[in-house]
Amino acid sequence: MYVDGFVVPVKRDRADDYRKMAKQMADLWIKHGALSVVEAMGDDVPEGKVTSFPMSVKLEPGEVVYFSWITYPDRATRDACNAKVMEEAGEMDDKDPPMNPQRMIFGGFTTVVSETSGA
């Protein structure tokens, strides 16, 4: 399994807008081959002394951290999926996004351990 991970600052007063945008994007990722998409809003993300989720995106007053991940069967599927999603997403370009894409951090990861409870 291959995983893309994201940490992004979202304006608190635009959380509903972000959720709607995230749902549209999730639908595109699934349509083009992703196995799952999870968007999670920070609930217990303390400010650190050296590093933390808030510090990683230079969180500003009125913002909340979101942590998101997308799973794929493999990197080749991820690369093909992302190319198609970015092409389609360009048509939905938001001139006033509910988050700050310049402060978003992201990356692709090869899975080394994956366990589930079976529940």
SEBASE-665985 format. One line per 2 residues: number of its first residue (from 1); their letters; for each residue x, y, z of C-alpha. Coordinates in pm, whole numbers. Example, Ala and Ser with C-alpha at 12.3 -4.5 7.8 and 13.67 -1.06 7.14 Angstrom:
BEGIN
1 = AS = 1230/-450/780; 1367/-106/714
// end
This chain:
BEGIN
1 = MY = 0/0/0; 112/357/-70
3 = VD = 0/656/138; -9/1029/70
5 = GF = -18/1238/387; -113/1604/428
7 = VV = -116/1861/707; -293/2187/623
9 = PV = -412/2500/808; -783/2571/757
11 = KR = -969/2889/852; -1208/2796/1135
13 = DR = -1487/3009/992; -1447/2828/657
15 = AD = -1453/2471/794; -1778/2388/611
17 = DY = -1632/2518/284; -1321/2306/340
19 = RK = -1531/1996/412; -1725/2046/87
21 = MA = -1405/2095/-112; -1245/1792/56
23 = KQ = -1548/1578/-31; -1528/1683/-397
25 = MA = -1157/1601/-404; -1210/1269/-223
27 = DL = -1465/1169/-486; -1209/1244/-759
29 = WI = -933/1044/-587; -1163/744/-540
31 = KH = -1286/773/-901; -927/756/-1026
33 = GA = -798/468/-813; -747/565/-449
35 = LS = -855/303/-197; -953/547/78
37 = VV = -946/915/171; -956/1049/528
39 = EA = -981/1416/630; -948/1481/1004
41 = MG = -979/1812/1190; -742/1878/1480
43 = DD = -899/1810/1818; -602/1740/2047
45 = VP = -301/1900/1878; -99/2087/2140
47 = EG = 156/2352/2052; 505/2207/2090
49 = KV = 831/2359/2211; 1045/2220/1928
51 = TS = 792/2094/1674; 421/2016/1649
53 = FP = 137/1998/1400; 49/2368/1457
55 = MS = 413/2472/1419; 458/2262/1104
57 = VK = 208/2478/914; 277/2804/1100
59 = LE = -79/2800/1234; -229/3147/1267
61 = PG = -508/3270/1497; -847/3163/1364
63 = EV = -708/2849/1198; -725/2478/1281
65 = VY = -492/2199/1165; -627/1923/941
67 = FS = -444/1592/897; -539/1390/592
69 = WI = -429/1076/414; -508/887/98
71 = TY = -428/520/40; -351/351/-290
73 = PD = -260/-5/-387; 88/112/-497
75 = RA = 288/416/-604; 218/368/-975
77 = TR = -156/389/-906; -98/696/-689
79 = DA = 105/873/-958; -154/802/-1229
81 = CN = -441/895/-996; -282/1225/-892
83 = AK = -219/1326/-1253; -587/1272/-1338
85 = VM = -711/1441/-1020; -491/1749/-1072
87 = EE = -617/1779/-1430; -982/1767/-1319
89 = AG = -925/1976/-1006; -779/2256/-1218
91 = EM = -1125/2302/-1364; -1264/2357/-1009
93 = DD = -999/2617/-919; -1104/2811/-608
95 = KD = -991/3174/-610; -1057/3202/-234
97 = PP = -963/2865/-80; -1069/2790/280
99 = MN = -713/2679/358; -364/2806/291
101 = PQ = -201/2583/28; 135/2761/65
103 = RM = 166/2633/424; 41/2281/353
105 = IF = 292/1999/400; 255/1673/213
107 = GG = 441/1367/96; 416/1010/-27
109 = FT = 501/715/195; 568/345/145
111 = TV = 381/138/404; 604/-62/639
113 = VS = 338/-178/891; -38/-199/839
115 = ET = -264/-369/1093; -639/-353/1146
117 = SG = -861/-479/1424; -1099/-646/1185
119 = A = -1389/-463/1351
// end
